[in-house]
Amino acid sequence: MKKYYIIDFDSTFTQVEALDELARISLKKNPQKEKIYQRIEDLTNDAMEGKMSFRESLTARINLLQANKDHLKQLVTRLKKKVSSSFLRNKVFFKNHAEDVLIVSGGFKEFIVPVVSAYHIKRENIYANTFLFDEKGDITGYDSDNPLSEEGGKVKLLKTLDLKGEIYGIGDGHSDFQLKEFGMIKKFYAFTENIERKTILEKADHVTPSFDEFLYINKLPQAISYPKNRILCLAIGQVSEKAIEILSKDGFSIRQKTSFEEKYVADVGMMILAAGESLEEEKLSRATKLKTIGYLGNSRLRIQPDICTAMGIVVFDDPKNNPRNPEFIAKRMIDFINKGNTHLSSNFPQLQLPRMAGAHRLIHIHENVPGIMAKINQVFAYHRINIAGQFLMTNSKIGYVITDVSAEYDKQVLKDLKEIEHTIKFRILY
């Protein structure tokens, strides 16, 4: 059965509410701008949470904007830089599903079309309102005959489209949930990468903190192999807010704790520790999903480096307590998870690589014993996998190899690589 993906624009495809941004452009010189900004934001939230009819909210916001066509040009430039990160990195998905993706928004085509068209989304699949202008180019209103300007407009639109197949909706607001409420879509996914509306989360079939999560649970092709929102990152002790902000912004699931609690041992994927904090050897040895540790200070006497190395856990620390330490350590951890870079780690061979476009990147950590690279490449040869690039670094204990392959592969390849004798850890980056 054919599948369709109905995607909202404001606070979903983009990180922001476009009319809020337009107000900040058009009212820049207005002495009452802060008061008007807040009123527009309140009107937006009231509509998104179902506290106010959409048309009433829309009319009030348009009347407050005092915007024109020149302001819209500035808005488009700004919005192109504000596309949600998880949509940005999955541009290939939109190219390959150009027939299946529809943008359905209570926003306006004048700024939506220029932004989403760059993602191979067809103009005829973009449904939104349109502005009305006077002879000077000032916005005077909107086309009130467009169903998307009305309360329940998305429901009315989909009834007229009469799409045949399974329809999935992704959005952050009440109008998106209404599609499920009125039986127009199979499932509603509350998108929370940019904003969480509690009244909407309670009604969703699934809460998706990123577009990666949506693709992952629906077994659709994605830019990364595993959604970062599913990687648990523990912040132990007085970790700086800056470090936590950097990790959170990149999409990891953060828990701030005073110690390494037993309930997290089996599931933790990353840890960042404040200076002076220690890890119990027994718990560390059971943290089999742990991939990297960041230590905001000198970790030499606080974390057992031999255990970390033997388990394939990459450690980043800063023995000199550099003032940029929190930002520096957090970014090193992110680079390892996203790209496989171990540059400046305290216990791993140093490897730093750019992302290779159009390739799949596989990471293999193994004991440094003779012949293991031959076995790895035998697996690729047996499955007729073309290697686009391969990079190996070793120290006295371990070998760390990154392989970029240029073709699709079946799951047996991954199983065979994991089962090579002396393998410590294996994972797919993207």
Stockholm file with secondary structure:
# STOCKHOLM 1.0

chainA/1-430         MKKYYIIDFDSTFTQVEALDELARISLKKNPQKEKIYQRIEDLTNDAMEGKMSFRESLTARINLLQANKDHLKQLVTRLKKKVSSSFLRNKVFFKNHAEDVLIVSGGFKEFIVPVVSAYHIKRENIYANTFLFDEKGDITGYDSDNPLSEEGGKVKLLKTLDLKGEIYGIGDGHSDFQLKEFGMIKKFYAFTENIERKTILEKADHVTPSFDEFLYINKLPQAISYPKNRILCLAIGQVSEKAIEILSKDGFSIRQKTSFEEKYVADVGMMILAAGESLEEEKLSRATKLKTIGYLGNSRLRIQPDICTAMGIVVFDDPKNNPRNPEFIAKRMIDFINKGNTHLSSNFPQLQLPRMAGAHRLIHIHENVPGIMAKINQVFAYHRINIAGQFLMTNSKIGYVITDVSAEYDKQVLKDLKEIEHTIKFRILY
#=GR chainA/1-430 SS CCEEEEECIIIIIBSSCHHHHHHHHHTTTCTTHHHHHHHHHHHHHHHHTTSSCHHHHHHHHHHHHCCBHHHHHHHHHHHHTCBCHHHHTTHHHHHHTTTTEEEEEEEEHHHHHHHHGGGTCCGGGEEEECEEECTTSBEEEECTTSGGGSTTHHHHHHHHHCCCSEEEEEESSHHHHHHHHTTCSSEEEEECSSCCCHHHHTTCSEEESSHHHHHHHTTCCCSSSSCGGGSEEEEESSCCHHHHHHHHHTTCEEEEESSCCGGGTTTEEEEEEETTCCCCHHHHTTCTTCCEEEEESCCTTTSCHHHHHHTTCEEEECTTCCTTHHHHHHHHHHHHHHHCCCTTCSSSCCCCCCCCTTCEEEEEEEECCTTHHHHHHHHHHHTTCCEEEEEEEECSSEEEEEEEECSCCCHHHHHHHHTSTTEEEEEECC
#=GC SS_cons         CCEEEEECIIIIIBSSCHHHHHHHHHTTTCTTHHHHHHHHHHHHHHHHTTSSCHHHHHHHHHHHHCCBHHHHHHHHHHHHTCBCHHHHTTHHHHHHTTTTEEEEEEEEHHHHHHHHGGGTCCGGGEEEECEEECTTSBEEEECTTSGGGSTTHHHHHHHHHCCCSEEEEEESSHHHHHHHHTTCSSEEEEECSSCCCHHHHTTCSEEESSHHHHHHHTTCCCSSSSCGGGSEEEEESSCCHHHHHHHHHTTCEEEEESSCCGGGTTTEEEEEEETTCCCCHHHHTTCTTCCEEEEESCCTTTSCHHHHHHTTCEEEECTTCCTTHHHHHHHHHHHHHHHCCCTTCSSSCCCCCCCCTTCEEEEEEEECCTTHHHHHHHHHHHTTCCEEEEEEEECSSEEEEEEEECSCCCHHHHHHHHTSTTEEEEEECC
//
